[in-house]
Amino acid sequence: MLLAKLALGFCGTIFVAGAYTFHEGVMRVDADNPGGPHIHVWVPAAIVPMAMHVVPRRHFDHAIAQVGPWLPTLRHWLKN
C-alpha cells in the first residue's frame, strides 16, 4: 500500500510538472545542415525566455535587422 502511494505521488508530480512546462505550447526546432546532421527537436515554448539569457547581445542586432520588415505581418497575425 505504501508503494502504491509513493508511485501515485511520483506520477502526479510528473504530470503536474509536464503540464506546467507545456502550458505555453510546443515549438519544433529544426537544424538541417547540408551534408551534415539533421536535428529535429520539440521543446516547450516556456524555454524561450530562459534561452534569451544565454544568447550574446551582439547576435540580437542581426536578428532585429532580419525581423524588421516582417513586424507589420506579425502584428496583424497576432491580432487575429
N, C-alpha and C positions, 0 to 999 in steps of 0.2 A: 504494500500500500504506500509506503514511503517513497519507493522508487517511482511509482506512478505519479505521485505528487511532484516529485523533482522533475520528471520528464514533462509534465504538463506546464510547470513553471518555466522550464527552459524553452519549450516550444512557444509558449505565449510571449516570452521575451523576444525571441527571434522574430515572431510575427509582427509585434509592435515596432521593433527596430526597422524591419523591412518596410512596413507601411509608412513610417515617418521618413525614411530615406527616399522613398519613391513618390511621396505625395506631390511633388512639383513636376513630375513627369520623367520621361526617359529620353535620352539623346543617343543617336547612333554616331559613333566616331569612326570614320574610315580613313585609313592611310594607305594609299595604293602607290607604291614606288615602282617605276618601270624597271623591270629586271631584278626586282628585289622582293621583299616580303609584302604581303597584303594583310593589313591588320584591320579587323572589324571588331569594335567593342561597343557594347551597350552600357551606358553609365547613367546614374541618376542626375537629373538636371541640378539638383541641390549642390553638386560638387563644383559648379562654375564659380561661385564667389570665393571658394577656398582656393581654386586653381589660379584665380586672378592675382593672388598674393605672391605666387612664385614666378610669375612672368616678369622679366626685366622691363623696366619702364621704357627703354629705347624701342621696344617692339610695338608699343602702343601707337607711336607716331605713324608707322607704316600701316597698321590696321585701321586707324582713323582715316587715313587718306584713301584707302580702298573702299571703306564702307560709306564714305561721304555721299557719293552720287545715289546710293540706294536708300538713304534716310527717308525721303518722301514716300517711297514704296512701303517701307517698313512701318511708317506711321499710319498709312492708310490700311495696311493689313492688320495692324494691332487694334485699330478702332473697330473693325468688323468682327 
